[in-house]
Amino acid sequence: MPTATDLVTDLPADFAVFGQGVDTSMQYLLGGTTGQILSKTSGTNMAFTWINNDQGDITGITATSPLTGGGSSGAITVGIQDATTSVKGSVQLSDSTSTTSSVLAATPTAVKSAYDLADAAIAKTTVTTAGDIIYRNATVPTRLGIGTAGQVLTVNSGATAPQWSTAGGGGMVLISRASFSNVATTGSTFEGMFSSSYFNYQIVIHQITAATPGDDLLFNWKYGSTTYTTNTVYYASIATYNATAANIGTITAASAILTRECGTAPNSNGGNIWTQKVGNGANQAQATFLMANPYGGEMSVGAIGMDSSTNTITGFVLKSSSSNITGTVSVYAYPN
């Protein structure tokens, strides 16, 4: 039978068998001192022991950035500062793809929206050359390469896409406009003006003067960078109207004379030259002209030809007979 000090664990069984042993394992829960805590010593049932409470008493909190607050007594508050571009801290999430804030953080939703916008944009690599045009074909944006000088934008025969075409019908096409000041010759300025894209051209002399007003204004054909000179150009039927008529007939010369006097400002020369058989293979180029000379009170009308057909005429030169010239000239093409 248990004694008065024994721990009874199973009263019916303890009394069922006389002299049965008593389970004394609970005795380990007895005792201990103030402030101690109960601790397990193993995984065995009732394996406990009393230990000192040294498991981490907090005596103070020191906060460093990005934390705020802290202290060693009273009610201690700990927070976190807002983040900036130069300070660590907390940030607010945002779904916006248009905000300019530097303290908000993008969510996956915002990143996905930005990705979708970028994915739907036209790639920079679609165009490769200055002057390219982007248009939509049946499914996606695509490139139309830059055309050539004088071409116009039209629609293809299936009316499904734009294309460059040689101008046809309609008005004249400006090929070039150039101003020059105090030069001996226009030189290369008007090289390459004539091409197979057009049959006929009009040269408009807006105004031209010479350092010596009485100098003749001269004209020469060019092929490539070569200027036709002695015995390769002629002019015919040059009619000058002032007090009397002069220079009537056919004359072979190094250069064609457009007018006998270049003039001076404000009485500068002006006029038009119409060309044929240039830019389209080796032909005997032709031109007719009409020039007004307020300086001398004259008008010149004539024709210019070339007695050689071995080269394709692609340009022209203007100059005076002895001094420098100043002026502005445009070249227009008539659509084929």
C-alpha angles and dihedrals in degrees: 000000000000116000124231091266099044120104111242111215103168110020098187093048093043090058095039095070119038113231095013113159119257122232104243098176093108089067088085089071090062123094128013127143136257113294095015121127132211116253133185116243096190143343092273117114113267092007098147137141137182117248135176115268098250098135098121119302109195112230098169146346124228113197122205128184127323086024119075134197123024131147144166103250142032124014105344119208123198123190140162126241125235115265123241132177089273103031130060117233147103122327134198119236119235135190092201121121094186105048118117093203117134095199101054122089122221119241124218086259091059092045091051092049091051090048092051091051092049092045091053094048123102109260116245089227090065088087121050108170135052109263096027117146127216119217135161118255122193093302116001142022111276140179130263108194120228115275129227129269113294097013121130131213113254138160121259123248093266091052089231103111143017120253140179115252136178108261113260128180121350125073133335122286120232107232100175143346120193138173123204132186130207096338127151091225139355085243111173095357094101100032114128094021094127122062140157090264089084137030102207137029139193121215111204116199101200092184137333134180137174133223085240105044094204094059119116117250107233134201132199134177120236134204112194105321094330121106120213108232138157116032094349099094131046137180128209139193096018105179118188116189120202126101091334138007119253144162096045115162144040118314129180112211144151090259136013115250113228095181136356094231127039091199130205136255128318088015095056127158122256137171150118136273120197116200133201134184095024130130094013106090132298107327138145097264119223136194139175124204144192118196131181120206112190090174092066097023090242141132124206125202123178153124131252125204139172124228094209129073100179097102138044112248109229104165149352144234131225124198142143126253095251115352143043124287136215126197154105125262134181129197119209128185128214111227113247 
